[in-house]
Amino acid sequence: MNVLTHKEAKLAWANNEALLINNAAVNGWEEFFPANWGCDVFDAYEFQIKPRIVKIGDIEVAEPIKEPLSKGQQYFVPSLLTEKLANQLKWKNSAIDKTLLERGLIHLTEQDAINHAQAHIIVSGGTIQCNDDLTSNDEIVMFKQPVKENRSDINVVIKEPETIQPEENKSEKESVLEQSSEQDYQSRLQNLIDLAKVATTPKEANALATYTKTWTEEQRKPLLDAINIRLVELDKPNQSLLVRIKNAENIERLNQLEQEVHTCDAFIQPSLNESLSRRRQELTGFPF
């Protein structure tokens, strides 16, 4: 989001636009209340237009930032796995930064990020109160292998009042309840899958499974698949091209790596080509 010039900030305020002020000495970007500031505030501070409101379920939260930030600028993201419900980061123009931006998870103020996290929790049927028994009763396992599904599912039963009603009306109500329940599940599932895709550690990815205790094995499977994919991505070794050549499992893979060699600096290509020939001989048994 763009920083306003002094003139633009004054004009926006005059037009009753909601503003954010960069109170860097205290909290960074926060909502601007003119009564709390002096007459020279527009000349001394940076301003931005306050993001518009969006809805998560029936809950209103500030719209996440849609444009890349300046390098080094701090921002906040909702966090379902920490007591504070928000994490503070700095924009580095990294892949993680861009992914969080694409997923609509970046806010300029900590409170907006907290509100965003609270909305996800409420939409998922959770509560905001801190559960001290979470870590003691629910051990989070650092999976290297695919996540094992907990088969002791808790079934949620919706009981209708025991009144006599026409069979047609009863069937219609049951259909509405089933449709509402399915929509709620799909919303929760998509929220958790989105969080799994941007998890930064295996612990953070695995912890998402603790939010599905009341789900059946079939309902839980899409999330577990997403968690497993993210765990594989996080566990990929950052190997050099030379190491990958030495570990190439077949000729097809070796040919792919040879294309990468062509893009390397001419100074190191002879050494890499020598390793390619050596590995090709090992795989085929014929000298090259």
Backbone as numpy.savetxt, mean C-alpha at the origin, in Angstrom:
# Nx Ny Nz CAx CAy CAz Cx Cy Cz
1.04 18.16 -5.24 0.20 19.35 -5.24 1.08 20.58 -5.24
0.69 21.60 -6.00 1.52 22.77 -6.18 1.42 23.73 -5.01
2.57 24.33 -4.65 2.60 25.38 -3.64 2.12 26.67 -4.29
1.24 27.39 -3.60 0.68 28.63 -4.15 1.66 29.78 -3.97
1.62 30.72 -4.88 2.36 31.97 -4.67 1.63 32.77 -3.59
2.31 33.81 -3.07 1.68 34.63 -2.03 0.36 35.22 -2.52
0.37 35.68 -3.77 -0.84 36.28 -4.34 -1.95 35.25 -4.50
-1.59 34.05 -4.97 -2.59 32.98 -5.16 -3.18 32.55 -3.82
-2.33 32.49 -2.78 -2.81 32.09 -1.46 -3.82 33.11 -0.92
-3.50 34.40 -1.06 -4.41 35.45 -0.58 -5.73 35.40 -1.35
-5.64 35.19 -2.67 -6.85 35.13 -3.49 -7.70 33.93 -3.12
-7.06 32.78 -2.89 -7.80 31.58 -2.51 -8.50 31.78 -1.18
-7.79 32.41 -0.22 -8.40 32.67 1.09 -9.58 33.63 0.96
-9.42 34.65 0.11 -10.50 35.62 -0.10 -11.73 34.96 -0.72
-11.51 33.88 -1.49 -12.61 33.16 -2.13 -13.12 32.00 -1.28
-12.72 32.01 0.01 -13.18 30.99 0.97 -12.72 29.58 0.62
-11.58 29.48 -0.06 -10.99 28.16 -0.33 -10.32 27.63 0.94
-10.51 26.36 1.23 -9.82 25.75 2.36 -8.35 25.58 2.01
-7.46 25.97 2.93 -6.02 25.96 2.65 -5.25 25.10 3.64
-4.07 24.67 3.21 -3.08 24.05 4.09 -1.91 25.01 4.20
-1.33 25.13 5.41 -0.17 25.98 5.65 1.00 25.11 6.06
2.18 25.42 5.56 3.38 24.65 5.88 4.02 25.20 7.15
3.56 24.68 8.29 4.10 25.09 9.59 5.29 24.19 9.91
6.37 24.36 9.15 7.51 23.45 9.19 8.13 23.34 10.58
8.07 24.39 11.37 8.70 24.38 12.69 7.96 23.50 13.68
6.72 23.13 13.36 5.92 22.36 14.32 5.48 21.02 13.71
4.48 21.07 12.84 3.88 19.84 12.33 3.97 19.67 10.82
4.65 20.59 10.15 4.64 20.53 8.69 3.31 21.05 8.16
2.79 20.42 7.11 1.53 20.88 6.51 0.36 20.58 7.43
-0.46 21.60 7.68 -1.64 21.46 8.52 -2.73 22.39 8.01
-3.95 22.17 8.50 -5.06 23.00 8.05 -4.88 24.44 8.54
-5.20 25.39 7.67 -5.00 26.81 7.97 -6.25 27.41 8.60
-6.08 27.95 9.82 -7.14 28.69 10.50 -6.66 30.12 10.68
-7.16 31.09 9.92 -6.65 32.46 9.94 -6.58 33.08 11.32
-7.52 32.74 12.19 -7.55 33.36 13.52 -6.31 33.02 14.35
-5.60 31.96 13.97 -4.42 31.54 14.74 -3.13 32.19 14.26
-3.21 33.05 13.24 -2.00 33.58 12.62 -2.04 35.10 12.54
-0.85 35.68 12.35 -0.73 37.13 12.24 -1.04 37.64 10.85
-0.95 38.96 10.69 -1.30 39.61 9.42 -0.34 39.28 8.29
0.92 38.96 8.64 1.93 38.71 7.61 2.06 37.24 7.24
1.07 36.43 7.62 1.18 34.99 7.44 1.36 34.61 5.97
0.70 35.32 5.05 0.77 34.94 3.65 2.15 35.21 3.04
2.88 36.13 3.62 4.22 36.44 3.12 5.30 35.56 3.75
4.98 34.93 4.88 6.00 34.20 5.63 5.91 32.69 5.49
4.80 32.16 4.98 4.61 30.71 4.93 4.17 30.26 3.54
4.33 28.96 3.30 3.86 28.35 2.06 2.43 27.86 2.24
1.65 27.92 1.16 0.26 27.49 1.20 -0.05 26.56 0.03
-1.03 25.68 0.28 -1.57 24.83 -0.78 -3.08 24.76 -0.61
-3.78 24.46 -1.70 -5.22 24.22 -1.61 -5.44 22.91 -0.86
-6.32 22.92 0.11 -6.62 21.70 0.86 -7.28 20.68 -0.06
-6.82 19.41 -0.03 -7.41 18.39 -0.90 -8.91 18.25 -0.67
-9.62 17.92 -1.72 -11.06 17.74 -1.58 -11.34 16.44 -0.83
-12.58 16.27 -0.42 -12.98 15.11 0.38 -13.45 13.98 -0.53
-13.03 12.75 -0.22 -13.51 11.56 -0.92 -14.09 10.60 0.12
-14.79 9.59 -0.35 -15.42 8.63 0.56 -14.79 7.25 0.44
-14.52 6.64 1.59 -14.14 5.23 1.67 -15.29 4.54 2.39
-16.09 3.80 1.65 -17.34 3.32 2.23 -18.24 4.53 2.46
-18.68 4.71 3.71 -19.48 5.88 4.06 -18.67 6.91 4.82
-17.34 6.75 4.84 -16.48 7.61 5.65 -15.78 8.63 4.77
-15.80 9.88 5.17 -15.16 10.95 4.42 -13.72 11.15 4.87
-12.81 11.19 3.92 -11.39 11.45 4.20 -10.86 12.42 3.14
-9.73 13.05 3.45 -9.11 13.94 2.48 -8.60 13.14 1.28
-8.80 13.68 0.09 -8.35 13.00 -1.12 -6.83 12.87 -1.11
-6.29 11.68 -1.36 -4.83 11.52 -1.43 -4.22 12.36 -2.54
-2.93 12.64 -2.40 -2.21 13.44 -3.39 -2.14 12.68 -4.72
-2.31 13.40 -5.82 -2.32 12.79 -7.15 -1.06 13.10 -7.96
-0.26 14.07 -7.52 0.91 14.48 -8.30 2.19 14.19 -7.52
3.29 13.87 -8.22 4.57 13.61 -7.54 5.00 14.82 -6.71
5.69 14.54 -5.60 6.17 15.60 -4.72 7.59 16.01 -5.11
8.09 17.02 -4.44 9.48 17.44 -4.64 10.40 16.48 -3.89
11.58 16.24 -4.42 12.52 15.33 -3.78 12.87 15.83 -2.38
12.76 14.95 -1.40 13.04 15.31 -0.01 11.82 15.78 0.75
10.69 16.02 0.06 9.49 16.49 0.75 8.88 15.36 1.55
8.49 15.64 2.79 7.92 14.60 3.64 6.45 14.40 3.31
6.00 13.16 3.49 4.59 12.85 3.31 4.22 11.73 4.27
2.93 11.44 4.36 2.44 10.44 5.30 1.56 9.43 4.56
1.63 8.18 5.00 0.80 7.13 4.42 0.05 6.42 5.55
-1.18 5.97 5.29 -1.91 5.21 6.31 -1.21 3.89 6.61
-1.24 3.48 7.86 -0.60 2.22 8.27 -1.56 1.46 9.18
-1.96 0.27 8.75 -2.86 -0.54 9.56 -2.11 -1.39 10.58
-0.78 -1.38 10.53 0.01 -2.29 11.35 0.75 -1.58 12.47
0.54 -0.29 12.63 1.19 0.45 13.71 0.14 1.13 14.55
0.46 1.36 15.82 -0.50 1.95 16.75 -0.88 3.37 16.32
0.08 4.10 15.74 -0.16 5.49 15.34 -1.00 5.60 14.08
-1.09 4.52 13.29 -1.90 4.44 12.07 -1.38 5.29 10.92
-0.15 5.84 11.04 0.43 6.62 9.94 1.94 6.50 9.98
2.56 6.43 8.82 4.02 6.42 8.71 4.49 7.66 7.96
5.59 8.24 8.43 6.16 9.42 7.78 7.31 9.01 6.88
7.29 9.48 5.63 8.32 9.15 4.66 8.77 10.42 3.95
9.87 10.31 3.21 10.33 11.42 2.38 10.35 10.98 0.93
9.91 11.87 0.06 9.83 11.55 -1.36 11.23 11.46 -1.96
11.54 10.28 -2.53 12.83 10.06 -3.18 12.66 9.75 -4.67
11.42 9.84 -5.12 11.10 9.47 -6.51 11.43 8.01 -6.79
11.33 7.18 -5.75 11.64 5.76 -5.88 10.42 4.99 -6.39
10.63 3.71 -6.66 9.52 2.87 -7.12 8.44 2.77 -6.06
8.84 2.69 -4.78 7.86 2.63 -3.69 7.05 3.92 -3.64
7.74 5.08 -3.75 7.04 6.37 -3.75 5.98 6.39 -4.85
6.37 5.98 -6.06 5.46 6.03 -7.20 4.29 5.05 -7.03
4.58 3.89 -6.44 3.51 2.91 -6.22 2.49 3.44 -5.21
3.00 4.03 -4.12 2.09 4.60 -3.11 1.24 5.71 -3.72
1.84 6.49 -4.62 1.10 7.56 -5.29 0.00 6.98 -6.18
0.36 5.94 -6.95 -0.61 5.31 -7.85 -1.75 4.65 -7.07
-1.44 4.14 -5.89 -2.45 3.46 -5.07 -3.31 4.45 -4.29
-3.00 5.74 -4.36 -3.80 6.74 -3.64 -3.61 6.66 -2.15
-2.35 6.57 -1.69 -2.08 6.42 -0.26 -1.25 7.56 0.33
-0.97 8.60 -0.44 -0.08 9.66 0.03 -0.88 10.88 0.48
-0.55 11.36 1.69 -1.15 12.57 2.24 -0.05 13.51 2.70
-0.35 14.80 2.70 0.63 15.78 3.16 0.60 15.97 4.67
-0.52 15.64 5.30 -0.62 15.79 6.76 -0.78 14.42 7.41
-0.24 14.32 8.61 -0.31 13.06 9.35 -1.74 12.70 9.69
-2.54 13.70 10.07 -3.92 13.43 10.47 -4.74 12.88 9.32
-4.49 13.39 8.09 -5.21 12.85 6.94 -4.88 11.38 6.71
-3.60 11.02 6.91 -3.20 9.62 6.75 -3.83 8.75 7.83
-3.90 9.27 9.07 -4.54 8.54 10.17 -6.02 8.33 9.87
-6.68 9.38 9.39 -8.10 9.26 9.05 -8.31 8.23 7.94
-7.39 8.19 6.99 -7.46 7.22 5.89 -7.35 5.79 6.45
-6.40 5.57 7.35 -6.23 4.25 7.96 -7.46 3.86 8.77
-7.99 4.81 9.54 -9.18 4.52 10.34 -10.36 4.13 9.45
-10.47 4.79 8.30 -11.56 4.46 7.38 -11.44 3.03 6.88
-10.21 2.60 6.53 -10.00 1.22 6.08 -10.38 0.23 7.18
-10.00 0.55 8.41 -10.29 -0.36 9.53 -11.79 -0.49 9.73
-12.49 0.65 9.71 -13.94 0.64 9.94 -14.66 -0.08 8.80
-14.25 0.19 7.55 -14.87 -0.47 6.40 -14.66 -1.98 6.46
-13.51 -2.39 7.03 -13.21 -3.82 7.15 -13.86 -4.46 8.36
-14.68 -3.69 9.09 -15.37 -4.24 10.24 -14.56 -4.25 11.51
-13.42 -3.54 11.52 -12.57 -3.50 12.70 -12.93 -2.36 13.62
-12.15 -2.21 14.69 -12.34 -1.12 15.65 -11.06 -0.32 15.77
-11.18 0.92 16.19 -10.02 1.80 16.30 -9.25 1.56 17.58
-9.92 1.02 18.62 -9.23 0.80 19.88 -8.06 -0.14 19.71
-6.98 0.15 20.44 -5.78 -0.69 20.38 -6.04 -2.01 21.06
-5.75 -3.12 20.41 -5.95 -4.45 20.98 -4.62 -4.98 21.49
-4.44 -4.93 22.82 -3.17 -5.34 23.41 -2.89 -6.82 23.26
-3.96 -7.61 22.97 -3.77 -9.05 22.87 -3.36 -9.49 21.48
-3.31 -8.53 20.53 -3.04 -8.91 19.14 -1.71 -9.60 18.99
-0.64 -9.00 19.56 0.68 -9.56 19.37 0.90 -10.80 20.22
0.20 -10.88 21.38 0.42 -12.02 22.26 -0.33 -13.26 21.79
-1.53 -13.07 21.22 -2.35 -14.21 20.83 -2.17 -14.62 19.38
-1.79 -13.67 18.55 -1.69 -13.93 17.11 -0.25 -13.80 16.67
0.47 -14.89 16.66 1.88 -14.86 16.27 1.99 -14.64 14.77
2.77 -13.66 14.38 2.99 -13.37 12.96 4.19 -14.17 12.48
3.98 -15.03 11.49 5.03 -15.92 11.01 5.70 -15.29 9.80
7.03 -15.31 9.76 7.77 -14.79 8.62 7.86 -15.88 7.56
6.90 -15.90 6.64 6.82 -16.96 5.66 7.88 -16.82 4.59
8.64 -17.88 4.34 9.46 -17.98 3.14 8.73 -18.86 2.13
8.00 -19.85 2.68 7.18 -20.70 1.84 5.78 -20.09 1.75
4.93 -20.55 0.83 3.58 -20.00 0.73 2.85 -20.01 2.06
2.00 -19.02 2.29 1.29 -18.89 3.55 0.38 -20.08 3.76
0.44 -20.67 4.94 -0.43 -21.79 5.28 -1.77 -21.24 5.74
-2.81 -21.79 5.22 -4.13 -21.28 5.52 -4.62 -21.86 6.84
-5.24 -21.01 7.65 -5.82 -21.43 8.91 -7.20 -22.00 8.64
-7.36 -23.28 8.88 -8.60 -23.94 8.50 -9.67 -23.84 9.58
-9.34 -23.29 10.75 -10.33 -23.15 11.82 -11.09 -21.86 11.61
-11.97 -21.86 10.62 -12.70 -20.65 10.26 -13.82 -20.38 11.26
-14.09 -19.12 11.46 -15.18 -18.69 12.33 -16.33 -18.26 11.43
-17.45 -18.92 11.53 -18.57 -18.61 10.67 -19.43 -17.52 11.29
-19.76 -16.54 10.49 -20.62 -15.45 10.95 -22.05 -15.78 10.54
-22.96 -15.83 11.51 -24.35 -16.19 11.25 -25.23 -14.98 11.49
-26.03 -14.62 10.51 -26.97 -13.52 10.65 -28.34 -14.12 10.97
-28.87 -13.79 12.15 -30.14 -14.36 12.58 -31.25 -13.33 12.38
-32.28 -13.74 11.67 -33.44 -12.88 11.48 -34.37 -13.02 12.70
-35.12 -11.98 13.04 -36.10 -12.10 14.12 -37.07 -13.25 13.84
-37.40 -13.96 14.88 -38.25 -15.14 14.72 -39.71 -14.71 14.59
-40.02 -14.13 13.47 -41.40 -13.73 13.19 -41.85 -14.40 11.92
-43.11 -14.66 11.84 -43.67 -15.30 10.65 -43.84 -14.25 9.57
-43.26 -14.51 8.42 -43.39 -13.58 7.31 -43.55 -14.36 6.02
-44.18 -13.76 5.04 -44.39 -14.47 3.76 -43.08 -14.98 3.20
-43.12 -16.17 2.60 -41.92 -16.80 2.07 -41.26 -15.94 1.00
-42.06 -15.22 0.21 -41.53 -14.38 -0.86 -40.71 -13.23 -0.28
-41.26 -12.56 0.79 -40.54 -11.46 1.42 -39.27 -11.95 2.10
-39.34 -13.11 2.73 -38.17 -13.67 3.40 -37.05 -13.94 2.40
-37.41 -14.52 1.26 -36.41 -14.82 0.24 -35.79 -13.54 -0.30
-36.60 -12.49 -0.46 -36.10 -11.21 -0.97 -35.11 -10.60 0.02
-35.43 -10.65 1.32 -34.53 -10.09 2.34 -33.22 -10.86 2.39
-33.30 -12.18 2.29 -32.08 -12.99 2.30 -31.19 -12.64 1.12
-31.81 -12.40 -0.04 -31.04 -12.03 -1.23 -30.33 -10.70 -1.04
-31.02 -9.73 -0.42 -30.41 -8.42 -0.17 -29.24 -8.55 0.80
-29.43 -9.36 1.85 -28.36 -9.57 2.83 -27.14 -10.22 2.20
-27.38 -11.22 1.36 -26.27 -11.90 0.70 -25.51 -10.96 -0.22
-26.26 -10.13 -0.97 -25.62 -9.18 -1.88 -24.80 -8.16 -1.11
-25.35 -7.65 0.00 -24.64 -6.66 0.82 -23.38 -7.27 1.42
-23.49 -8.53 1.90 -22.34 -9.20 2.49 -21.23 -9.41 1.46
-21.61 -9.79 0.24 -20.62 -10.02 -0.82 -19.92 -8.72 -1.21
-20.66 -7.63 -1.30 -20.06 -6.33 -1.63 -19.09 -5.89 -0.55
-19.46 -6.12 0.71 -18.59 -5.76 1.83 -17.31 -6.57 1.79
-17.43 -7.87 1.50 -16.25 -8.73 1.42 -15.32 -8.30 0.29
-15.90 -8.01 -0.88 -15.07 -7.60 -2.02 -14.32 -6.30 -1.73
-14.98 -5.38 -1.03 -14.34 -4.10 -0.67 -13.18 -4.34 0.28
-13.40 -5.17 1.31 -12.33 -5.48 2.27 -11.18 -6.20 1.59
-11.51 -7.17 0.74 -10.48 -7.95 0.06 -9.60 -7.06 -0.80
-10.22 -6.16 -1.58 -9.44 -5.30 -2.47 -8.53 -4.36 -1.67
-9.04 -3.85 -0.54 -8.22 -2.98 0.31 -6.98 -3.72 0.81
-7.16 -4.96 1.25 -6.05 -5.74 1.79 -5.07 -6.14 0.69
-5.58 -6.49 -0.49 -4.70 -6.84 -1.61 -3.86 -5.63 -2.02
-4.48 -4.45 -2.05 -3.73 -3.23 -2.39 -2.61 -2.98 -1.39
-2.87 -3.23 -0.11 -1.84 -3.04 0.92 -0.74 -4.09 0.78
-1.12 -5.32 0.40 -0.12 -6.37 0.22 0.84 -6.02 -0.91
0.32 -5.40 -1.96 1.16 -5.07 -3.12 2.24 -4.05 -2.80
2.01 -3.22 -1.78 2.99 -2.17 -1.46 3.67 -2.41 -0.12
3.48 -3.61 0.47 4.16 -3.93 1.73 5.67 -3.84 1.53
6.35 -3.24 2.51 7.79 -3.02 2.37 8.63 -4.08 3.06
8.01 -4.92 3.90 8.74 -5.98 4.59 7.88 -7.25 4.62
8.50 -8.44 4.75 7.72 -9.66 4.89 6.78 -9.63 6.09
7.23 -9.03 7.20 6.39 -8.95 8.39 5.12 -8.16 8.11
5.28 -7.05 7.40 4.12 -6.21 7.08 3.16 -6.95 6.16
3.68 -7.70 5.21 2.83 -8.45 4.28 2.07 -9.56 5.00
2.78 -10.33 5.83 2.15 -11.44 6.53 1.10 -11.00 7.53
1.31 -9.83 8.14 0.38 -9.35 9.16 -1.01 -9.10 8.59
-1.11 -8.88 7.29 -2.42 -8.63 6.68 -3.35 -9.84 6.81
-2.77 -11.04 6.93 -3.59 -12.24 7.06 -4.37 -12.26 8.36
-3.91 -11.50 9.37 -4.60 -11.49 10.67 -5.95 -10.80 10.59
-6.21 -10.08 9.50 -7.49 -9.38 9.36 -8.56 -10.27 8.72
-8.25 -11.55 8.48 -9.19 -12.43 7.78 -9.63 -13.62 8.62
-9.60 -13.46 9.95 -9.91 -14.60 10.82 -11.34 -15.11 10.66
-12.25 -14.23 10.30 -13.64 -14.66 10.16 -13.99 -15.12 8.75
-12.98 -15.17 7.87 -13.22 -15.57 6.48 -13.06 -17.08 6.32
-13.70 -17.60 5.28 -13.52 -19.00 4.94 -12.22 -19.18 4.17
-11.83 -20.43 3.99 -10.61 -20.73 3.23 -10.69 -20.17 1.81
-11.86 -20.30 1.19 -12.04 -19.80 -0.18 -11.96 -18.27 -0.23
-12.55 -17.60 0.76 -12.51 -16.13 0.79 -11.10 -15.61 1.02
-10.33 -16.34 1.81 -8.98 -15.89 2.18 -7.96 -16.09 1.05
-8.22 -17.03 0.17 -7.22 -17.44 -0.83 -6.69 -16.29 -1.70
-7.53 -15.39 -2.27 -6.97 -14.32 -3.10 -5.97 -13.44 -2.36
-6.24 -13.16 -1.08 -5.30 -12.34 -0.31 -4.00 -13.10 -0.05
-4.11 -14.39 0.29 -2.90 -15.18 0.53 -2.04 -15.27 -0.73
-2.70 -15.38 -1.88 -1.95 -15.40 -3.14 -1.20 -14.08 -3.35
-1.86 -12.96 -3.05 -1.22 -11.65 -3.20 -0.06 -11.50 -2.23
-0.23 -12.01 -1.00 0.85 -11.95 -0.01 2.04 -12.77 -0.48
1.78 -13.96 -1.01 2.87 -14.82 -1.48 3.64 -14.17 -2.62
2.91 -13.54 -3.54 3.58 -12.85 -4.66 4.48 -11.75 -4.14
3.99 -10.99 -3.15 4.80 -9.89 -2.60 6.01 -10.43 -1.85
5.85 -11.55 -1.15 6.97 -12.14 -0.41 8.08 -12.57 -1.37
7.67 -13.14 -2.51 8.66 -13.53 -3.52 9.39 -12.31 -4.04
8.64 -11.23 -4.28 9.26 -10.00 -4.78 10.25 -9.42 -3.77
9.87 -9.46 -2.49 10.75 -8.90 -1.45 11.97 -9.77 -1.22
11.86 -11.06 -1.56 12.95 -12.00 -1.28 13.91 -12.16 -2.44
13.69 -11.43 -3.55 14.57 -11.57 -4.71 15.97 -11.04 -4.39
17.00 -11.84 -4.61 18.36 -11.36 -4.35 18.79 -10.34 -5.39
19.55 -9.38 -4.97 20.06 -8.34 -5.87 21.41 -8.80 -6.42
21.38 -9.75 -7.35 22.60 -10.37 -7.85 23.18 -9.57 -9.01
24.47 -9.60 -9.11 25.14 -8.94 -10.22 24.95 -9.77 -11.49
25.23 -9.15 -12.64 25.09 -9.85 -13.92 26.05 -11.03 -13.99
27.25 -10.88 -13.47 28.24 -11.95 -13.48 27.75 -13.16 -12.69
27.16 -12.91 -11.53 26.64 -14.01 -10.70 25.48 -14.71 -11.41
24.62 -13.93 -12.06 23.49 -14.54 -12.76 23.95 -15.39 -13.94
25.04 -14.96 -14.60 25.60 -15.77 -15.69 26.12 -17.10 -15.15
26.84 -17.05 -14.05 27.40 -18.26 -13.46 26.31 -19.21 -12.97
25.14 -18.66 -12.60 24.05 -19.49 -12.07 22.96 -19.77 -13.09
23.17 -19.39 -14.35 22.15 -19.60 -15.38 21.78 -21.08 -15.45
20.47 -21.37 -15.40 20.04 -22.76 -15.32 19.95 -23.46 -16.66
19.89 -22.71 -17.77 19.82 -23.33 -19.09 20.31 -22.36 -20.16
20.41 -22.86 -21.40 20.92 -22.05 -22.51 20.00 -20.87 -22.81
18.69 -21.10 -22.71 17.74 -20.01 -22.98 17.97 -18.84 -22.04
18.16 -19.15 -20.75 18.43 -18.08 -19.78 19.77 -17.41 -20.08
20.74 -18.20 -20.51 22.06 -17.65 -20.82 21.99 -16.70 -22.01
21.16 -17.05 -22.99 20.99 -16.16 -24.15 20.34 -14.83 -23.76
19.43 -14.89 -22.80 18.81 -13.65 -22.31 19.85 -12.77 -21.62
20.70 -13.39 -20.83 21.74 -12.62 -20.13 22.76 -12.06 -21.11
22.97 -12.77 -22.22 23.91 -12.29 -23.23 23.44 -10.95 -23.81
22.13 -10.79 -23.94 21.59 -9.53 -24.42 21.89 -8.39 -23.45
21.87 -8.70 -22.15 22.21 -7.68 -21.15 23.68 -7.30 -21.23
24.52 -8.29 -21.55 25.96 -8.02 -21.66 26.22 -6.98 -22.74
25.46 -7.05 -23.84 25.65 -6.11 -24.95 25.38 -4.66 -24.53
24.59 -4.49 -23.46 24.26 -3.13 -23.02 25.25 -2.60 -21.98
26.19 -3.43 -21.56 27.14 -3.03 -20.52 28.28 -2.20 -21.12
29.04 -1.60 -20.25 30.21 -0.82 -20.66 31.18 -1.71 -21.42
31.77 -1.17 -22.49 32.68 -1.95 -23.33 33.89 -2.46 -22.55
34.24 -1.79 -21.48 35.41 -2.17 -20.70 35.23 -3.52 -20.01
33.98 -3.82 -19.57 33.75 -5.06 -18.83 33.16 -6.17 -19.70
32.80 -5.85 -20.95 32.19 -6.87 -21.80 33.08 -8.08 -22.06
34.40 -7.92 -22.29 35.24 -9.11 -22.53 35.19 -10.10 -21.37
35.23 -9.59 -20.14 35.18 -10.48 -18.98 33.85 -11.20 -18.89
32.75 -10.48 -19.16 31.43 -11.10 -19.12 31.25 -12.11 -20.24
31.78 -11.81 -21.43 31.69 -12.75 -22.55 32.46 -14.04 -22.26
33.57 -13.89 -21.57 34.35 -15.07 -21.19 33.55 -15.95 -20.24
32.85 -15.31 -19.29 32.00 -16.07 -18.36 30.84 -16.72 -19.09
30.30 -16.03 -20.09 29.22 -16.61 -20.89 29.68 -17.88 -21.60
30.85 -17.83 -22.21 31.38 -18.99 -22.92 31.64 -20.14 -21.97
32.18 -19.82 -20.80 32.49 -20.86 -19.83 31.21 -21.56 -19.36
30.17 -20.75 -19.06 28.92 -21.33 -18.58 28.21 -22.10 -19.69
28.30 -21.63 -20.93 27.68 -22.33 -22.05 28.33 -23.70 -22.25
29.64 -23.75 -22.06 30.35 -25.02 -22.18 29.93 -25.97 -21.07
29.73 -25.42 -19.86 29.30 -26.26 -18.74 27.91 -26.84 -18.98
27.04 -26.05 -19.61 25.67 -26.50 -19.83 25.55 -27.47 -21.00
26.38 -27.32 -22.02 26.26 -28.15 -23.22 27.30 -29.25 -23.32
28.43 -29.06 -22.65 29.51 -30.03 -22.74 30.39 -29.84 -23.95
30.11 -28.78 -24.74 30.92 -28.50 -25.92 31.65 -27.18 -25.75
32.92 -27.11 -26.20 33.68 -25.85 -26.10 33.17 -24.83 -27.11
33.26 -23.54 -26.72 32.84 -22.45 -27.61 34.00 -21.48 -27.78
